[in-house]
């Protein structure tokens, strides 16, 4: 392994890379880890953070409410006469959030001031199994429909569904089909068995089923997904490790770099690219991607690296892959 100075090959400046076409939408049913890997810059949210406490949760009166998420402002519109973002007086009071329902058509519409590229949310139906769907729009045009089957004959169950779009999305509609008329959005107490969780946040003074701990209800990102993805296999000191990347520029020289100090921003002028890790060091020799933009390395892992955290990334001219944080066993 050589230092990052080996990247400084010449003082050549390159023109900005051409933008890529963005149209594909990928969905992730109960596949939170893979969604998080592909949803660059995702942030998590709980409705309860905007309506702290249990009593007096905010009914949608009038039928819209706007939440400032930092990354974007989302306006949630109830499309029928019932529903709430959280109302402790509803019979199913242990349900965390957002019964937003309609007898037909969309139960609620979410519009975003800054378009989003990815979203993961728990949703299902009340007391009756049914098909639910998110319809994704950009400038009034339907981009994709993401389907999910969820619910229970005996109670409320949240099921996770995520998507990552290469096209910016400024409106999401929640629909359902089948018996019943409810769409419930959020991480309910009746989270389906084995359903992955976005995690919990503490809200001081909150009084809920878990005290001050509240489940995150949804996550999203306003950052366009990076198609250049790096994957790192399990690393064991004294053995060889596998590294592979897809989605890079075809037939292009590629550099696998690593850091032992974490994330950071380091500009490499000779490649006209910013690495996402601090103190980057080259691992192995540079290799060219194939005609599909894929490249791989199999490299020895030093025995004295056991127990160390390490961050990896692949660089090309004006192109950087996702960063993978891992450790050496």
Backbone bond lengths (Angstrom), bond angles and torsions (degrees), N, CA, C in turn:
res aa  C-N    CA-C-N  psi(-1)  N-CA   C-N-CA  omega(-1)  CA-C   N-CA-C  phi
1 X - - - 1.450 - - 1.526 110.05 -
2 X 1.343 115.07 134.21 1.452 120.50 -176.86 1.518 109.62 -115.30
3 X 1.313 116.53 165.47 1.458 120.27 -177.22 1.513 110.64 -74.88
4 X 1.358 114.30 165.33 1.454 119.72 -179.47 1.512 111.90 -66.16
5 X 1.334 117.30 -14.83 1.460 119.30 177.58 1.517 111.64 -60.55
6 X 1.339 115.65 -23.50 1.455 118.76 178.32 1.518 112.00 -65.24
7 X 1.345 116.32 -17.60 1.459 119.42 176.75 1.521 111.63 -74.05
8 X 1.308 117.56 -21.53 1.459 120.76 -174.08 1.518 108.84 -82.09
9 X 1.330 115.84 79.62 1.457 121.08 -170.35 1.516 112.39 -88.37
10 X 1.324 116.95 -35.79 1.460 120.22 -178.43 1.512 108.52 -161.14
11 X 1.312 116.84 167.52 1.467 121.79 -177.83 1.517 110.55 -99.35
12 X 1.314 116.28 44.27 1.461 120.97 -178.36 1.515 109.41 -90.84
13 X 1.315 117.35 135.88 1.458 122.09 175.55 1.519 108.18 -100.74
14 X 1.343 114.74 141.76 1.455 119.89 -177.79 1.520 109.78 -115.12
15 X 1.321 116.82 150.12 1.473 121.16 175.76 1.509 109.06 -70.62
16 X 1.358 118.01 152.82 1.462 120.97 178.36 1.518 111.45 -56.84
17 X 1.327 115.16 145.94 1.469 119.74 -179.33 1.521 110.46 -69.95
18 X 1.320 116.46 146.73 1.461 121.15 177.43 1.516 110.00 -68.00
19 X 1.326 116.27 142.45 1.457 120.76 178.95 1.514 109.55 -68.22
20 X 1.343 116.03 148.08 1.448 120.57 -179.16 1.524 110.50 -96.74
21 X 1.311 115.70 155.49 1.467 119.38 175.97 1.520 108.95 -67.84
22 X 1.329 116.49 141.52 1.460 121.09 -177.45 1.522 108.47 -129.82
23 X 1.310 116.43 109.66 1.461 119.61 -178.51 1.523 113.15 -145.44
24 X 1.321 119.53 -26.44 1.453 122.56 -171.03 1.525 111.46 -73.33
25 X 1.354 115.84 143.63 1.460 122.72 173.95 1.523 107.97 -122.79
26 X 1.329 117.55 124.13 1.467 122.67 176.41 1.517 109.11 -110.43
27 X 1.332 117.42 139.35 1.468 121.63 -179.68 1.524 109.92 -115.03
28 X 1.342 114.88 155.70 1.471 122.41 -173.43 1.529 108.39 -137.71
29 X 1.317 117.09 94.80 1.461 121.98 179.98 1.517 109.93 -79.09
30 X 1.351 116.66 113.27 1.467 121.97 179.97 1.527 111.23 52.71
31 X 1.308 116.68 31.59 1.457 122.27 -174.87 1.517 107.67 -120.45
32 X 1.332 115.28 64.36 1.456 121.61 -170.52 1.524 112.69 -65.57
33 X 1.335 117.81 -42.90 1.459 120.09 -176.60 1.524 111.21 -60.75
34 X 1.337 116.15 -45.34 1.457 118.82 179.78 1.521 111.48 -68.90
35 X 1.339 116.43 -34.68 1.464 118.55 175.87 1.525 110.34 -62.50
36 X 1.330 117.28 -46.51 1.458 120.99 -179.89 1.528 110.75 -60.82
37 X 1.320 117.09 -36.98 1.459 121.09 179.97 1.525 111.01 -64.08
38 X 1.330 116.44 -34.65 1.457 121.00 -175.64 1.521 113.82 -96.75
39 X 1.336 117.72 -16.18 1.462 121.79 -177.39 1.525 109.07 -93.38
40 X 1.302 116.40 81.65 1.462 121.28 -175.49 1.531 110.53 -61.94
41 X 1.337 116.04 132.64 1.457 121.07 175.40 1.513 115.29 73.92
42 X 1.340 118.35 22.84 1.467 120.86 -175.75 1.526 111.63 -69.93
43 X 1.339 115.48 144.14 1.460 123.47 174.88 1.520 109.05 -123.74
44 X 1.349 116.55 147.35 1.468 122.03 -176.88 1.538 109.95 -104.20
45 X 1.350 115.88 151.03 1.461 120.80 -176.76 1.526 110.76 -143.42
46 X 1.338 115.05 151.17 1.463 122.55 173.08 1.524 108.03 -125.91
47 X 1.327 116.90 131.12 1.464 119.97 176.90 1.524 110.98 -54.55
48 X 1.332 115.58 -36.96 1.464 120.41 -176.37 1.525 112.33 -59.99
49 X 1.339 117.37 -25.23 1.457 120.11 178.80 1.523 111.71 -65.72
50 X 1.324 116.23 -25.51 1.462 120.86 -179.81 1.524 111.65 -93.17
51 X 1.333 116.74 -18.39 1.460 122.66 178.69 1.519 108.40 -130.98
52 X 1.342 118.91 68.95 1.470 120.02 -174.79 1.515 111.95 -63.91
53 X 1.339 114.56 149.06 1.455 121.01 -175.99 1.508 110.28 93.33
54 X 1.315 116.90 175.04 1.455 121.43 -179.15 1.517 110.58 -108.19
55 X 1.322 118.62 -54.09 1.461 120.49 179.22 1.519 109.83 -68.58
56 X 1.314 114.57 144.31 1.451 118.76 176.76 1.509 114.08 75.30
57 X 1.313 117.42 24.43 1.449 119.63 174.51 1.520 109.55 -59.08
58 X 1.315 117.08 153.39 1.457 120.11 -168.73 1.505 114.63 -81.09
59 X 1.340 117.23 105.22 1.452 119.91 165.05 1.516 109.06 -61.18
60 X 1.314 116.89 150.77 1.447 119.80 176.07 1.523 109.15 -79.39
61 X 1.322 116.45 84.43 1.461 122.37 178.50 1.512 107.96 -132.10
62 X 1.326 119.85 109.76 1.468 125.60 -2.45 1.524 112.35 -63.46
63 X 1.307 116.73 -163.43 1.455 119.85 -166.70 1.513 114.30 -79.42
64 X 1.313 118.89 8.23 1.461 120.53 179.33 1.514 110.31 -131.68
65 X 1.316 115.82 153.35 1.454 123.11 172.73 1.526 107.55 -145.10
66 X 1.318 116.89 143.51 1.463 121.55 179.90 1.524 109.36 -116.08
67 X 1.330 116.28 128.29 1.457 122.87 179.95 1.525 108.54 -113.16
68 X 1.314 116.76 129.58 1.454 121.75 176.26 1.520 108.60 -87.61
69 X 1.322 116.86 108.45 1.462 122.00 -176.46 1.519 112.21 -93.29
70 X 1.314 117.65 0.02 1.451 120.35 -176.21 1.518 110.90 87.86
71 X 1.338 117.23 -63.58 1.451 120.68 177.37 1.523 111.53 -65.60
72 X 1.337 116.36 -34.13 1.448 123.33 -177.56 1.524 108.51 -160.57
73 X 1.311 116.84 166.86 1.461 122.26 171.53 1.521 107.48 -107.04
74 X 1.341 116.45 126.91 1.451 120.45 -179.98 1.525 108.77 -109.29
75 X 1.314 116.12 129.40 1.457 122.59 174.71 1.520 108.07 -104.88
76 X 1.337 116.08 117.68 1.460 122.26 -177.81 1.526 108.13 -102.41
77 X 1.315 115.73 124.34 1.465 122.03 -178.20 1.517 109.55 -114.56
78 X 1.313 115.95 126.32 1.463 121.78 174.11 1.518 107.54 -82.59
79 X 1.329 116.47 127.06 1.454 120.58 -172.21 1.517 114.14 -98.91
80 X 1.332 118.31 8.11 1.455 121.32 175.12 1.518 107.53 -145.79
81 X 1.329 116.54 -176.54 1.458 120.15 -171.71 1.505 115.70 -74.44
82 X 1.318 119.12 -10.22 1.457 120.06 -177.06 1.509 111.73 -117.09
83 X 1.308 114.68 168.35 1.443 118.94 173.94 1.508 113.24 123.52
84 X 1.325 115.64 160.49 1.454 121.98 -179.23 1.513 108.14 -159.15
85 X 1.313 116.09 155.16 1.450 118.54 168.91 1.515 110.67 -78.22
86 X 1.316 116.52 -30.21 1.454 120.81 171.14 1.511 106.63 -174.02
87 X 1.302 116.67 120.90 1.448 121.48 -179.30 1.519 107.29 -137.31
88 X 1.329 116.59 107.41 1.461 120.99 -174.23 1.525 112.36 -66.85
89 X 1.327 117.55 -11.00 1.464 119.53 -178.87 1.523 112.44 -84.71
90 X 1.332 118.03 -9.97 1.453 119.24 -179.26 1.524 109.47 -66.91
91 X 1.336 118.47 149.23 1.463 120.48 -175.14 1.519 113.47 -57.04
92 X 1.313 116.93 -38.66 1.463 119.16 -179.18 1.526 107.95 -90.70
93 X 1.318 114.88 65.17 1.457 121.52 -172.50 1.510 114.75 -64.83
94 X 1.335 116.76 -17.53 1.462 118.18 179.58 1.523 111.91 -81.66
95 X 1.328 116.27 -11.02 1.454 118.43 175.42 1.520 107.76 -66.49
96 X 1.317 116.66 130.51 1.452 119.21 -172.85 1.519 112.01 -64.91
97 X 1.315 118.19 -49.91 1.453 118.14 -166.39 1.521 113.82 -155.75
98 X 1.338 113.80 155.03 1.454 127.31 155.21 1.518 117.14 56.96
99 X 1.354 119.15 63.86 1.462 118.28 162.72 1.527 108.74 -78.17
100 X 1.311 116.65 104.73 1.464 122.87 -177.75 1.517 106.87 -122.99
101 X 1.331 116.76 103.97 1.447 117.33 -166.00 1.516 112.85 -127.12
102 X 1.331 114.25 163.37 1.456 122.80 177.32 1.515 108.10 -152.62
103 X 1.333 116.36 146.64 1.465 119.75 178.36 1.518 111.19 -73.30
104 X 1.316 117.42 -23.62 1.458 121.72 175.71 1.524 108.20 -156.44
105 X 1.313 115.41 157.51 1.457 119.44 179.79 1.517 111.99 73.66
106 X 1.319 116.98 -162.74 1.466 119.52 -177.06 1.518 111.61 -73.16
107 X 1.338 116.46 138.33 1.460 120.60 176.50 1.508 111.93 -79.51
108 X 1.329 116.71 -33.30 1.460 120.13 176.57 1.516 108.74 -154.41
109 X 1.324 114.47 155.19 1.459 122.21 178.53 1.518 108.87 -123.56
110 X 1.327 116.57 131.28 1.460 122.63 176.79 1.522 108.07 -112.28
111 X 1.321 117.25 124.49 1.459 121.04 175.37 1.533 108.65 -117.07
112 X 1.330 116.07 145.69 1.463 122.05 -171.88 1.520 110.03 -120.10
113 X 1.338 116.00 130.63 1.462 120.12 179.03 1.521 111.43 -67.02
114 X 1.317 116.69 -38.94 1.460 123.25 170.70 1.520 107.05 -110.20
115 X 1.331 119.16 122.71 1.464 120.26 -175.97 1.526 111.86 -57.72
116 X 1.312 116.03 151.38 1.456 122.57 179.20 1.527 109.43 -109.97
117 X 1.331 115.07 158.42 1.463 121.20 178.77 1.525 112.23 -115.09
118 X 1.326 117.15 -11.05 1.460 118.90 -179.56 1.519 109.27 -156.33
119 X 1.347 114.74 153.97 1.467 120.56 -179.95 1.519 108.60 -156.46
120 X 1.340 116.10 141.52 1.458 122.36 171.23 1.513 106.51 -131.72
121 X 1.342 117.08 130.16 1.459 120.32 -175.24 1.523 108.85 -148.66
122 X 1.336 115.81 149.20 1.460 121.31 173.74 1.516 107.85 -94.93
123 X 1.337 116.79 129.17 1.460 118.28 175.66 1.516 109.86 -157.67
124 X 1.328 114.63 158.04 1.453 121.66 -178.12 1.508 109.67 -172.08
125 X 1.318 116.32 -158.54 1.465 120.87 -177.57 1.519 109.72 -122.07
126 X 1.321 115.19 162.20 1.457 122.00 -178.89 1.520 109.95 -92.16
127 X 1.334 115.92 116.78 1.463 123.66 168.34 1.526 114.49 69.71
128 X 1.320 119.35 -12.34 1.454 121.35 -178.21 1.526 109.05 -133.78
129 X 1.320 116.01 130.20 1.460 119.17 176.24 1.521 109.95 -66.19
130 X 1.305 116.79 141.01 1.456 119.76 -178.27 1.521 109.48 -161.86
131 X 1.324 114.29 164.36 1.446 120.34 172.90 1.526 109.09 -85.29
132 X 1.299 115.81 134.83 1.453 121.00 176.06 1.516 108.06 -123.71
133 X 1.318 116.35 158.46 1.452 119.63 -176.06 1.514 110.24 -151.52
134 X 1.316 115.20 149.85 1.457 122.31 167.23 1.530 107.54 -109.22
135 X 1.335 115.84 127.33 1.458 121.09 174.39 1.521 108.28 -104.15
136 X 1.326 116.15 127.57 1.455 122.54 -171.82 1.534 109.58 -107.49
137 X 1.335 115.79 131.59 1.459 121.13 -175.15 1.529 110.84 -126.73
138 X 1.318 114.57 152.53 1.451 122.88 170.30 1.529 108.11 -138.68
139 X 1.342 116.29 119.68 1.470 121.98 -179.10 1.524 111.72 52.41
140 X 1.331 115.94 41.55 1.451 121.55 177.68 1.511 115.22 80.76
141 X 1.310 118.57 -3.50 1.461 122.43 -179.84 1.522 110.33 -98.66
142 X 1.339 116.83 130.47 1.464 121.37 177.04 1.523 109.04 -70.07
143 X 1.351 116.19 120.16 1.455 121.70 -178.90 1.517 111.61 -92.79
144 X 1.355 116.71 -41.50 1.461 120.02 -176.35 1.518 109.35 -164.72
145 X 1.335 116.54 157.20 1.456 123.52 172.65 1.524 108.61 -121.08
146 X 1.334 117.03 122.53 1.456 122.99 -177.73 1.515 108.15 -106.89
147 X 1.338 117.55 112.31 1.457 122.91 -174.76 1.527 111.10 -92.43
148 X 1.363 114.18 152.42 1.470 120.72 176.25 1.517 108.20 -152.99
149 X 1.347 116.66 136.32 1.453 121.35 174.13 1.515 108.52 -100.50
150 X 1.332 116.73 128.33 1.461 118.19 -178.39 1.505 112.12 -161.27
151 X 1.317 115.47 171.81 1.449 121.27 -178.73 1.508 110.94 112.68
152 X 1.321 116.39 -176.35 1.459 121.37 -176.79 1.511 109.19 -153.06
153 X 1.309 116.84 150.82 1.459 120.27 175.87 1.518 111.51 -70.87
154 X 1.315 117.56 -19.90 1.459 120.76 -172.66 1.521 114.79 -118.24
155 X 1.297 118.60 -6.54 1.450 117.70 -176.80 1.514 111.95 -174.35
156 X 1.294 115.03 -165.42 1.456 121.64 -175.75 1.532 108.92 -103.15
157 X 1.306 115.82 129.36 1.454 120.13 175.57 1.519 109.22 -132.81
158 X 1.320 116.32 133.29 1.452 121.08 174.74 1.518 109.07 -91.62
159 X 1.304 116.03 136.71 1.457 121.11 174.14 1.517 107.58 -125.48
160 X 1.326 115.25 140.84 1.450 120.48 -175.98 1.513 111.99 -86.60
161 X 1.310 115.23 142.88 1.459 121.15 175.48 1.524 107.78 -147.00
162 X 1.303 116.65 128.27 1.449 120.32 177.61 1.516 111.17 -125.85
163 X 1.313 115.57 163.36 1.449 121.20 174.16 1.524 109.13 -148.54
164 X 1.317 114.75 154.45 1.460 122.86 174.14 1.524 106.97 -131.67
165 X 1.316 116.08 125.09 1.457 121.91 -176.21 1.516 110.38 -114.27
166 X 1.305 116.76 142.43 1.455 121.04 172.03 1.522 111.28 -89.97
167 X 1.326 115.61 -0.72 1.462 121.66 173.85 1.518 108.07 -113.11
168 X 1.326 120.22 137.29 1.467 121.19 178.78 1.522 110.88 -65.23
169 X 1.329 116.10 137.75 1.463 122.88 -177.09 1.521 108.74 -114.84
170 X 1.333 117.14 126.13 1.470 119.69 -179.52 1.521 113.53 -112.44
171 X 1.352 117.62 -1.77 1.468 120.26 176.59 1.519 109.79 -150.91
172 X 1.343 115.89 137.23 1.461 122.32 175.47 1.525 108.06 -128.04
173 X 1.328 116.33 129.52 1.465 121.97 174.26 1.523 109.17 -109.80
174 X 1.342 116.07 138.26 1.467 122.16 176.08 1.524 108.50 -102.72
175 X 1.338 116.40 119.06 1.458 123.71 -177.76 1.524 109.11 -118.52
176 X 1.323 115.53 165.08 1.451 121.11 169.28 1.514 109.46 -148.09
177 X 1.330 115.32 160.57 1.453 121.76 173.00 1.521 107.82 -140.06
178 X 1.329 116.60 152.07 1.454 120.87 -176.51 1.513 110.60 112.21
179 X 1.330 116.30 -172.84 1.459 120.87 -176.85 1.524 110.78 -67.00
180 X 1.331 114.54 159.88 1.454 119.24 178.49 1.519 111.59 80.93
181 X 1.309 116.50 174.17 1.454 118.88 -175.06 1.520 112.48 -139.78
182 X 1.314 118.73 21.37 1.452 120.72 -173.78 1.523 112.31 -113.31
183 X 1.305 114.91 138.18 1.454 121.87 167.52 1.521 106.34 -121.75
184 X 1.315 116.63 120.51 1.456 121.48 -179.21 1.520 108.73 -111.38
185 X 1.315 115.67 130.36 1.456 121.26 -174.71 1.515 108.96 -118.73
186 X 1.326 116.75 128.82 1.456 120.32 178.49 1.510 111.28 131.46
187 X 1.314 115.85 171.85 1.466 122.22 -178.73 1.524 108.21 -87.89
188 X 1.308 117.32 96.39 1.451 122.45 -174.89 1.521 110.48 -78.26
189 X 1.327 115.22 160.49 1.462 119.45 174.36 1.524 110.01 -59.59
190 X 1.334 116.46 -34.30 1.458 120.71 178.71 1.508 112.82 -83.54
191 X 1.341 117.98 43.58 1.454 120.89 178.74 1.529 109.04 -57.70
192 X 1.324 115.93 130.56 1.455 120.06 -175.80 1.519 110.76 -55.88
193 X 1.331 116.03 145.97 1.454 121.78 -178.07 1.524 110.42 -57.00
194 X 1.326 115.96 127.28 1.452 120.53 178.95 1.505 114.86 80.52
195 X 1.336 117.93 -0.32 1.461 120.50 -178.84 1.526 109.88 -69.55
196 X 1.336 118.29 127.31 1.474 119.46 -178.89 1.521 111.35 -66.13
197 X 1.314 115.92 145.61 1.463 121.26 -176.40 1.515 110.79 -108.32
198 X 1.324 116.08 143.72 1.455 121.33 171.91 1.525 111.80 -73.49
199 X 1.335 116.45 -9.39 1.455 120.73 179.88 1.524 112.04 106.01
200 X 1.324 115.74 -176.06 1.464 121.93 -177.50 1.519 110.55 -128.96
201 X 1.326 114.83 155.79 1.451 122.19 177.66 1.529 108.51 -128.65
202 X 1.319 116.79 144.85 1.461 120.85 177.59 1.524 109.91 -90.48
203 X 1.333 115.87 128.42 1.457 122.21 175.43 1.523 106.86 -116.00
204 X 1.328 118.03 103.64 1.471 120.52 -176.87 1.528 111.54 -55.22
205 X 1.335 115.43 130.91 1.448 121.20 179.46 1.508 115.57 86.46
206 X 1.321 116.54 -6.92 1.464 119.87 179.99 1.520 109.81 -71.32
207 X 1.317 116.66 142.03 1.466 121.35 179.64 1.520 108.64 -124.88
208 X 1.295 115.27 92.89 1.453 121.33 -179.50 1.509 111.48 -126.81
209 X 1.334 117.64 -171.72 1.466 120.81 -179.72 1.524 113.30 -56.99
210 X 1.334 117.29 -27.58 1.460 121.52 179.61 1.518 110.94 -115.12
211 X 1.323 116.33 30.62 1.453 120.38 -179.82 1.509 111.29 68.83
212 X 1.329 116.28 -126.26 1.457 120.55 -177.30 1.530 112.77 -85.84
213 X 1.326 117.78 -4.84 1.457 120.86 -179.16 1.524 110.13 -89.54
214 X 1.313 116.00 129.98 1.465 122.75 -175.84 1.523 108.84 -127.04
215 X 1.324 116.30 137.48 1.457 120.77 177.48 1.523 110.52 -75.03
216 X 1.331 115.28 140.07 1.459 118.72 169.82 1.521 109.34 -66.61
217 X 1.339 115.81 142.34 1.459 121.12 -176.75 1.518 113.71 -100.00
218 X 1.322 116.49 -32.62 1.457 118.69 -179.05 1.528 108.46 -157.83
219 X 1.323 115.48 164.72 1.462 122.61 176.58 1.517 107.63 -141.69
220 X 1.311 115.87 151.71 1.464 119.50 179.06 1.521 109.62 -156.30
221 X 1.326 114.92 169.72 1.453 120.91 177.98 1.520 109.28 -143.04
222 X 1.325 115.55 144.03 1.463 121.41 173.75 1.526 110.83 -100.98
223 X 1.316 116.86 10.60 1.461 121.75 -176.79 1.518 110.18 -99.00
224 X 1.320 116.25 128.54 1.463 120.80 178.45 1.523 109.61 -60.42
225 X 1.337 118.81 133.09 1.465 120.52 -177.10 1.523 111.49 -66.25
226 X 1.309 114.33 142.63 1.459 120.97 177.61 1.524 109.00 -84.72
227 X 1.333 119.14 117.83 1.472 119.49 -179.45 1.524 113.32 -73.88
228 X 1.344 116.36 -13.52 1.467 121.75 -177.36 1.530 107.35 -89.29
229 X 1.344 116.49 98.57 1.454 122.89 -171.77 1.525 111.65 -110.86
230 X 1.334 115.48 130.29 1.459 122.13 175.59 1.521 110.04 -102.46
231 X 1.322 116.83 138.66 1.464 123.11 174.59 1.528 108.11 -123.85
232 X 1.329 115.97 135.13 1.469 121.64 179.84 1.522 108.60 -121.19
233 X 1.314 116.58 126.63 1.462 120.39 177.37 1.523 110.99 -74.64
234 X 1.325 115.81 177.53 1.462 119.81 177.84 1.521 110.13 -61.70
235 X 1.325 116.00 133.28 1.459 121.38 -178.57 1.523 109.76 -105.73
236 X 1.331 116.30 129.33 1.459 122.53 179.43 1.524 107.99 -128.94
237 X 1.327 116.21 125.77 1.455 120.17 179.64 1.518 112.04 -58.14
238 X 1.332 116.91 132.24 1.443 121.63 -179.01 1.514 114.12 88.68
239 X 1.328 117.63 -3.78 1.459 121.68 178.28 1.525 108.97 -120.08
240 X 1.339 115.69 178.34 1.465 120.51 178.64 1.518 110.13 -92.06
241 X 1.329 116.21 146.59 1.456 122.33 178.56 1.516 110.70 -118.05
242 X 1.342 115.52 149.92 1.460 121.84 -177.62 1.523 110.51 -107.88
243 X 1.321 115.29 135.08 1.453 123.19 -179.56 1.529 107.62 -132.57
244 X 1.311 117.36 132.46 1.462 119.47 179.12 1.519 109.44 -145.06
245 X 1.316 115.80 146.22 1.460 121.77 179.51 1.525 109.18 -133.57
246 X 1.326 115.62 145.63 1.461 122.10 175.90 1.529 108.46 -130.08
247 X 1.312 115.47 161.82 1.452 119.81 175.88 1.513 114.93 82.04
248 X 1.346 117.73 9.83 1.453 120.16 176.50 1.521 110.87 -80.40
249 X 1.316 115.45 179.52 1.463 119.16 175.44 1.524 109.17 -71.95
250 X 1.318 117.92 135.07 1.471 120.27 -177.84 1.522 111.97 -64.25
251 X 1.317 114.84 146.90 1.467 122.32 172.21 1.531 112.17 51.28
252 X 1.334 115.07 47.73 1.463 120.90 -174.54 1.522 110.04 -128.46
253 X 1.333 116.48 138.67 1.450 121.02 177.60 1.528 110.12 -61.50
254 X 1.342 116.56 131.77 1.458 121.98 -173.35 1.524 109.41 -131.08
255 X 1.335 115.40 142.11 1.459 122.28 -176.39 1.530 109.03 -120.51
256 X 1.319 116.90 122.89 1.462 121.58 172.15 1.527 107.75 -87.44
257 X 1.336 116.74 122.74 1.453 120.58 -179.68 1.527 109.02 -122.35
258 X 1.338 115.22 159.68 1.457 119.57 178.62 1.521 109.55 -142.44
259 X 1.335 114.57 163.50 1.463 121.97 177.34 1.515 108.84 -140.56
260 X 1.315 116.38 144.48 1.460 122.11 173.90 1.525 111.55 -104.13
261 X 1.348 116.32 5.01 1.472 119.87 -175.42 1.512 113.99 -119.30
262 X 1.336 119.45 -5.49 1.457 119.53 171.57 1.513 114.84 114.29
263 X 1.340 114.59 -166.88 1.455 122.11 -177.87 1.517 110.49 -74.47
264 X 1.325 115.81 153.85 1.454 121.15 178.27 1.513 109.70 -179.14
265 X 1.315 116.92 178.71 1.456 122.27 179.10 1.528 108.25 -121.37
266 X 1.327 116.65 112.73 1.463 122.15 -179.03 1.527 108.00 -128.18
267 X 1.323 116.22 114.01 1.467 120.61 -179.80 1.526 110.48 -80.18
268 X 1.339 116.90 130.37 1.458 123.63 177.10 1.522 106.55 -108.70
269 X 1.317 118.97 96.74 1.467 120.32 -170.93 1.519 113.73 -62.99
270 X 1.347 118.16 -33.94 1.456 119.42 -177.23 1.523 112.75 -70.41
271 X 1.322 117.39 -19.27 1.465 121.51 173.05 1.525 111.32 -105.18
272 X 1.322 116.82 -5.94 1.465 122.25 -177.62 1.526 110.36 51.90
273 X 1.321 115.78 49.18 1.457 121.12 -178.05 1.521 108.38 -144.75
274 X 1.313 116.78 152.49 1.462 122.12 177.32 1.522 109.21 -106.73
275 X 1.327 115.94 118.30 1.466 120.64 174.77 1.518 108.97 -72.17
276 X 1.334 115.95 151.34 1.454 120.79 -178.15 1.510 113.99 -99.82
277 X 1.344 117.61 14.66 1.459 121.11 -178.80 1.526 109.17 -132.51
278 X 1.332 115.09 152.71 1.459 120.81 -179.58 1.529 111.18 -82.68
279 X 1.324 115.46 150.03 1.469 121.69 176.57 1.526 112.27 46.51
280 X 1.328 118.17 54.63 1.468 119.88 -175.05 1.521 112.42 -67.69
281 X 1.325 115.19 142.86 1.461 123.11 178.71 1.523 107.98 -130.56
282 X 1.326 117.08 140.24 1.461 120.68 179.53 1.526 109.75 -73.34
283 X 1.329 116.04 136.43 1.467 122.84 173.93 1.519 108.01 -108.63
284 X 1.319 116.71 119.83 1.450 119.68 179.11 1.517 112.21 70.83
285 X 1.324 115.47 -162.77 1.460 121.98 -179.04 1.523 110.01 -100.79
286 X 1.334 117.72 150.17 1.464 119.27 176.18 1.521 110.75 -63.29
287 X 1.330 115.14 148.63 1.464 120.87 179.45 1.522 108.94 -135.25
288 X 1.312 115.67 157.24 1.459 120.73 176.56 1.522 110.70 -90.96
289 X 1.318 115.99 141.97 1.459 119.98 170.88 1.525 109.51 -69.68
290 X 1.336 114.92 160.83 1.463 119.22 176.22 1.528 110.19 -85.18
291 X 1.312 116.20 -171.06 1.470 120.38 -176.67 1.524 112.53 -65.67
292 X 1.339 118.07 -18.58 1.462 122.05 178.13 1.534 112.17 -97.54
293 X 1.316 118.02 1.39 1.458 120.70 178.87 1.511 114.04 85.82
294 X 1.334 118.22 19.41 1.464 122.31 -179.63 1.522 110.26 -103.62
295 X 1.340 115.78 149.96 1.456 121.56 178.41 1.518 108.56 -154.19
296 X 1.338 117.26 151.40 1.464 119.60 -179.29 1.519 110.14 -145.89
297 X 1.337 113.56 157.99 1.458 122.08 175.61 1.534 108.77 -135.20
298 X 1.317 116.49 147.77 1.466 122.48 167.78 1.516 105.60 -126.31
299 X 1.342 117.07 113.29 1.448 121.46 -168.96 1.522 111.06 -129.51
300 X 1.333 117.72 147.34 1.472 120.58 175.75 1.522 110.69 -70.50
301 X 1.334 116.20 140.37 1.458 122.61 177.81 1.524 107.93 -105.41
302 X 1.336 118.39 121.54 1.471 119.69 -177.22 1.529 111.88 -59.47
303 X 1.321 115.25 141.12 1.461 119.53 178.97 1.512 113.01 -63.19
304 X 1.343 117.36 -32.25 1.466 119.74 -178.99 1.524 113.37 -77.82
305 X 1.353 116.39 3.12 1.468 119.96 177.03 1.523 112.16 -88.98
306 X 1.345 117.68 -1.61 1.462 120.11 -177.42 1.533 110.61 -57.97
307 X 1.334 114.70 135.30 1.457 120.59 178.63 1.515 114.35 85.33
308 X 1.338 117.98 -0.91 1.456 120.59 -177.76 1.523 111.21 -90.97
309 X 1.332 117.06 141.19 1.458 122.23 167.43 1.522 108.03 -79.22
310 X 1.325 116.58 145.76 1.458 120.00 -178.30 1.524 109.17 -150.22
311 X 1.333 115.26 146.45 1.457 122.87 -178.26 1.523 108.28 -120.74
312 X 1.348 117.39 135.51 1.461 122.76 -177.24 1.524 110.79 -124.06
313 X 1.322 115.67 153.50 1.452 122.67 176.21 1.526 108.45 -159.14
314 X 1.345 116.80 156.47 1.456 122.13 175.16 1.524 108.43 -115.41
315 X 1.317 116.51 134.28 1.464 122.17 179.14 1.520 110.38 -116.79
316 X 1.338 114.79 144.10 1.456 123.11 168.36 1.527 107.40 -130.77
317 X 1.306 117.26 178.76 1.455 119.42 173.15 1.524 108.96 -60.49
318 X 1.349 115.76 117.69 1.461 123.82 176.79 1.526 113.10 57.16
319 X 1.330 116.28 31.70 1.464 119.65 -178.61 1.524 108.94 -153.39
320 X 1.326 116.85 133.49 1.466 122.05 179.80 1.517 109.16 -133.01
321 X 1.320 116.20 138.56 1.462 121.07 179.16 1.533 110.28 -79.59
322 X 1.319 115.14 176.33 1.452 120.62 168.40 1.528 109.60 -62.88
323 X 1.317 115.81 157.51 1.470 121.91 176.44 1.523 108.57 -96.09
324 X 1.313 117.63 137.21 1.462 123.15 175.69 1.527 108.35 -113.70
325 X 1.313 116.06 121.80 1.465 122.15 174.84 1.524 108.71 -98.18
326 X 1.328 117.42 128.13 1.464 120.77 -178.86 1.523 108.35 -150.12
327 X 1.319 116.93 -166.08 1.456 122.25 -179.75 1.532 108.60 -147.28
328 X 1.330 114.60 165.34 1.453 120.37 -179.96 1.520 108.75 -104.79
329 X 1.330 116.06 123.11 1.467 121.65 178.67 1.529 110.23 -77.27
